[in-house]
Amino acid sequence: MPVPRIVAYATAAIALVLTSITAAGPAAGQNPDPASSKVLPGKARESSRPMSMTKPELSGSSWATDVTVMTRNVFLGSDLGPGLTAPDLDRLIRGAGTILNRVDANDFDKRADAIAHEILNRKPDLVGLQEVANWRTAPCGSSFFPPQAEHVRYDYLRMLMRKLNADGRTYRVVNKRNQFDFEIPANTTGDPDQNHCDINARLTMRDVILARTDGRKIRIRKRDSGTFEHLLTVRPGDLVDVPVERGWLSVDAKVGSSPWFRFVNTHLEAFDDETEHPSVRRQQARELVDRHGPIGSAELPVVLVGDLNSDLRTEVKPGDSQAYLTLLRAGLRRKAPHRPMSCCLHLPRLGPDADAADGSQRDHIVDQIMTDEPLRILRLRGWVTGRKPYRGWWGSDHAGVVSTLLMIKRHRR
């Protein structure tokens, strides 16, 4: 379709949307989304004011349909630094024990209540989850290379799904993929003079896509996933090089009468050196958009969600924005609220003794919702969830990010 027709069609669609904005203005609890002062050449500037539209005006429309998506990092339960940076075996074993103790303290059964509450409250059609850990253990002395522990200590996916579907089948898993998988002896006693192992601890990180089952019909096809070729390599305990496997997963989806689109969920590297050019996470972003990647190979409009560990406006260290800039240069545009920010709490425990009023730690953005069709996929509303404890517990160190998107159907002659 010629560019003038695309712009004219998008303009007409936006005009239709604007006529249906409620006189009361933004919905309660809606987050502001200031317009960017940086508009790249050739891209239309979208309205900075979130638009509100009633369901009857959208669902089943002959020209557009609303779809709500969410990205949610559920948090492993502990920072992995004590293990990944340990300089020798003794400190690696103690570090692994520290990690496992923190996971126990950050009780996922309680945190899952909070995350399920967020999801069930906002009712996203599709959810991209990251850090959906499966923690398993084995007796000390068991073989651990390659990982072999099978006794489940915490299966975050099973626990969360049980909460989501407690009153009936509300969400289903439509795609999942194991990523980083590592096992090591652990000393959970906390005594630095005891360098022995008392248990083997195994972490398997997973990314997951959920689809809602109690709303409009959601059709899913062409499930796909992959591990990035460019990976950070760590050497815990100075023993052996271990690649930190991360990747992506996708489905092609149709929500109600929406057009088919590709929904991609990813978690880019968090621990690489941002001063390197290109950084590992920038190369991972490049893999998403190259011609063999899930975005670059798509013949459908794409909605990307995930923990990208990268942003331009809220760059924490110089070089952190490399991955985000790579996606911008490939034509993707942000479709999530800019405020409030989603990352991250730095608390030893996310339970009742945490400071419920302190939101100042969330000072940057890593959780993103983007699209490669910014003139056909417009953001109507956006929310940042999980910014208060639920029943005394924070769901995660991250907040959740939700956007309702207006998907404009292609013009047909």
Long-range contacts (C-beta under 8 A, 24 or more apart in sequence): 1-410, 1-411, 5-411, 6-375, 7-44, 7-375, 9-408, 9-411, 10-44, 10-375, 10-376, 10-408, 13-63, 13-64, 13-378, 13-406, 13-408, 14-47, 14-378, 16-63, 16-64, 17-51, 17-53, 17-64, 17-378, 17-380, 17-406, 18-47, 18-51, 20-53, 20-54, 20-57, 21-51, 21-52, 21-53, 22-52, 22-53, 22-54, 25-52, 26-50, 26-52, 26-381, 27-52, 27-381, 29-383, 30-381, 30-382, 30-383, 31-337, 31-339, 31-340, 31-382, 31-383, 31-384, 32-337, 32-338, 32-339, 33-337, 33-338, 33-339, 33-379, 33-382, 34-338, 34-339, 36-313, 38-312, 40-328, 43-333, 43-374, 44-374, 44-375, 46-374, 46-378, 46-379, 50-337, 50-379, 50-380, 50-381, 50-382, 51-378, 51-380, 51-381, 51-406, 52-380, 52-381, 53-380, 53-406, 58-406, 59-216, 59-256, 59-257, 60-256, 60-257, 61-257, 62-409, 63-408, 63-409, 64-406, 64-407, 64-408, 64-409, 65-255, 65-256, 65-257, 65-258, 65-259, 65-406, 65-407, 65-409, 66-380, 66-404, 66-405, 66-406, 66-407, 67-125, 67-126, 67-255, 67-256, 67-258, 67-261, 67-303, 67-404, 67-405, 67-407, 68-122, 68-123, 68-124, 68-125, 68-126, 68-402, 68-403, 68-404, 68-405, 69-124, 69-125, 69-126, 69-127, 69-128, 69-263, 69-303, 69-305, 69-369, 69-402, 69-403, 69-405, 70-119, 70-122, 70-124, 70-126, 70-127, 70-128, 70-305, 70-385, 70-400, 70-401, 70-402, 70-403, 71-127, 71-128, 71-130, 71-265, 71-305, 71-306, 71-307, 71-336, 71-367, 71-368, 71-369, 71-400, 71-401, 72-115, 72-118, 72-119, 72-127, 72-128, 72-129, 72-130, 72-367, 72-396, 72-398, 72-400, 72-401, 73-129, 73-130, 73-131, 73-267, 73-307, 73-367, 73-396, 73-397, 73-398, 74-108, 74-111, 74-112, 74-115, 74-129, 74-130, 74-131, 74-132, 74-133, 74-156, 74-160, 74-395, 74-396, 75-106, 75-111, 75-131, 75-350, 75-395, 75-396, 75-397, 75-398, 76-103, 76-131, 76-133, 76-203, 76-205, 77-102, 77-103, 77-106, 77-108, 77-133, 77-135, 77-154, 78-102, 78-103, 78-106, 80-203, 83-184, 83-236, 84-234, 84-236, 84-271, 85-236, 86-236, 86-237, 87-237, 87-238, 88-237, 88-238, 89-237, 89-238, 89-239, 90-195, 91-237, 92-184, 92-236, 92-237, 92-239, 93-184, 93-185, 93-186, 93-187, 93-195, 93-196, 93-197, 93-237, 94-187, 94-192, 94-195, 95-236, 96-184, 96-185, 96-186, 96-187, 96-201, 97-186, 97-187, 97-188, 97-189, 97-190, 97-198, 97-201, 98-190, 99-186, 99-201, 100-135, 100-186, 100-188, 100-199, 100-201, 101-188, 101-190, 102-348, 102-349, 103-133, 103-135, 103-153, 103-154, 105-348, 105-349, 105-351, 106-349, 106-350, 106-351, 107-351, 107-393, 108-154, 108-156, 108-159, 109-159, 110-351, 110-391, 110-392, 110-393, 111-350, 111-393, 111-394, 111-395, 111-396, 112-156, 112-159, 112-160, 112-163, 112-395, 113-163, 113-390, 113-391, 113-393, 114-386, 114-389, 114-390, 114-391, 114-393, 114-394, 114-395, 115-160, 115-163, 115-386, 115-395, 115-396, 115-400, 116-160, 116-163, 116-164, 116-166, 117-390, 117-395, 118-385, 118-386, 118-390, 118-395, 118-400, 119-164, 119-171, 119-210, 119-400, 120-164, 120-170, 121-385, 122-383, 122-385, 122-400, 122-402, 123-212, 123-215, 124-212, 124-402, 125-211, 125-212, 125-215, 125-216, 125-218, 125-253, 125-255, 126-209, 126-210, 126-211, 126-212, 126-218, 126-251, 126-253, 126-255, 126-263, 126-303, 127-171, 127-209, 127-210, 127-211, 128-207, 128-208, 128-209, 128-263, 128-264, 128-265, 128-266, 128-305, 128-306, 129-160, 129-207, 129-208, 129-209, 129-210, 129-265, 130-207, 130-265, 130-266, 130-267, 130-306, 130-307, 131-156, 131-205, 131-267, 131-307, 132-156, 132-157, 132-160, 132-176, 132-205, 132-206, 132-207, 132-208, 133-203, 133-204, 133-205, 133-206, 134-178, 134-203, 134-204, 134-206, 135-201, 135-202, 135-203, 136-183, 136-201, 136-202, 136-204, 137-199, 137-200, 137-201, 137-202, 138-183, 138-199, 138-200, 138-202, 139-199, 139-200, 140-185, 140-196, 140-197, 140-198, 140-199, 140-200, 141-197, 142-200, 144-183, 144-184, 144-185, 144-200, 144-202, 145-183, 145-240, 146-183, 147-181, 147-182, 147-183, 147-202, 147-204, 148-183, 148-202, 149-183, 149-200, 149-201, 149-202, 156-206, 157-206, 157-208, 164-210, 168-214, 169-213, 169-214, 170-212, 170-213, 170-214, 171-210, 171-211, 171-212, 171-213, 172-210, 172-211, 172-213, 173-208, 173-209, 173-210, 174-209, 174-210, 174-211, 174-220, 174-223, 174-251, 175-208, 175-209, 175-223, 175-224, 175-225, 175-249, 175-250, 175-251, 175-265, 176-206, 176-207, 176-208, 176-209, 176-249, 177-206, 177-207, 177-225, 177-227, 177-247, 177-249, 178-204, 178-205, 178-206, 179-204, 179-205, 179-206, 179-207, 179-227, 179-245, 179-246, 179-247, 179-267, 180-204, 180-205, 180-244, 180-245, 180-246, 181-205, 181-245, 182-236, 182-242, 184-236, 184-237, 205-245, 205-246, 207-247, 207-248, 207-249, 207-265, 207-266, 207-267, 208-249, 208-265, 209-249, 209-250, 209-251, 209-263, 209-265, 211-251, 211-253, 216-255, 216-256, 217-256, 218-253, 218-254, 218-255, 218-256, 219-253, 219-254, 220-251, 220-252, 220-253, 221-251, 221-252, 222-250, 222-251, 222-252, 223-249, 223-250, 223-251, 224-249, 224-250, 224-251, 224-294, 225-249, 225-250, 226-294, 228-283, 228-284, 228-287, 229-287, 230-280, 230-283, 230-284, 230-287, 231-269, 231-280, 232-269, 232-271, 232-272, 232-280, 234-271, 244-269, 244-271, 246-284, 248-288, 248-293, 248-294, 248-306, 250-294, 252-300, 258-407, 259-300, 259-301, 259-407, 259-409, 259-410, 260-300, 261-300, 261-301, 261-302, 261-303, 261-377, 261-407, 262-294, 262-295, 262-298, 262-300, 262-301, 262-302, 262-303, 263-302, 263-303, 263-305, 264-288, 264-294, 264-295, 264-302, 264-303, 264-304, 264-305, 264-306, 265-305, 265-306, 266-304, 266-305, 266-306, 266-307, 266-308, 267-306, 267-307, 268-306, 268-307, 268-308, 268-309, 268-310, 268-323, 269-309, 270-307, 270-309, 274-317, 274-318, 274-319, 274-320, 274-322, 275-317, 275-318, 275-319, 276-319, 277-319, 277-322, 278-322, 279-319, 279-322, 279-323, 281-308, 281-309, 281-310, 281-322, 281-323, 282-310, 282-322, 282-323, 282-325, 282-326, 284-323, 285-310, 285-322, 285-323, 285-324, 285-326, 285-327, 286-326, 288-327, 289-326, 289-327, 289-330, 289-332, 295-330, 295-332, 295-372, 296-330, 298-372, 301-371, 301-372, 301-373, 301-376, 301-377, 301-407, 302-332, 302-371, 302-372, 302-373, 303-335, 303-369, 303-370, 303-371, 303-377, 303-405, 304-332, 304-368, 304-369, 304-370, 304-371, 304-372, 305-368, 305-369, 305-370, 305-401, 306-367, 306-368, 307-366, 307-367, 307-368, 307-398, 308-366, 308-367, 308-368, 309-366, 310-366, 310-368, 311-364, 311-365, 311-366, 311-368, 313-338, 313-365, 314-341, 314-363, 314-364, 314-365, 315-364, 316-364, 324-368, 327-370, 330-372, 331-372, 332-370, 332-371, 332-372, 332-374, 333-370, 333-371, 333-372, 333-374, 334-368, 334-369, 334-370, 335-369, 335-370, 335-371, 335-374, 335-377, 335-378, 335-379, 335-382, 335-403, 335-405, 336-367, 336-368, 336-369, 336-370, 336-379, 336-382, 336-401, 336-403, 337-382, 337-383, 337-384, 337-401, 337-403, 338-365, 339-384, 340-384, 340-387, 340-399, 341-365, 341-384, 341-399, 342-366, 342-367, 342-384, 342-398, 342-399, 342-400, 342-401, 343-367, 343-397, 343-398, 343-399, 344-397, 344-398, 345-394, 345-397, 345-398, 346-397, 347-394, 347-397, 350-393, 350-394, 350-395, 350-396, 350-397, 351-392, 351-393, 351-394, 352-389, 352-392, 352-393, 354-389, 354-394, 356-388, 356-389, 359-387, 362-387, 362-399, 366-398, 367-398, 367-399, 367-400, 367-401, 368-401, 369-401, 369-403, 371-405, 375-408, 376-407, 376-408, 376-410, 377-405, 377-406, 377-407, 377-408, 378-405, 378-406, 378-408, 379-403, 379-404, 379-405, 379-406, 380-404, 380-405, 380-406
